[in-house]
């Protein structure tokens, strides 16, 4: 699928709509930046509630 493909655009619109119905996703600020071919890419702006600094290479809550 190419970026200009209507199916990609429809997938992105659909997944963005689903994302907007999830209260946690709205609260956290998740943004769907890409969708298609059975995949979706979500972005999450850094927030203090995530428990680490944005420039830290390993968040404190990371397992291991």
C-alpha positions, 0 to 999 in steps of 0.5 A: 500500500502506498501512502496516497492509497485510500485504504491507508487513509481509511485505516488511519481515520478508523484507528484514530476514531477508535483511539478517541473512544478510549478514555485512558488514551485521551487522558494519556494523550495517545496520538495515532500517527500511522495505520495500515497493513495490519499495523498502527503507530501510536505516539505518546508525549512524555508526561511526568506521571510516566515516572522518569525524565524524557532524556533518561535512556532507561526509565525507572519503571522499566523491568530488568 
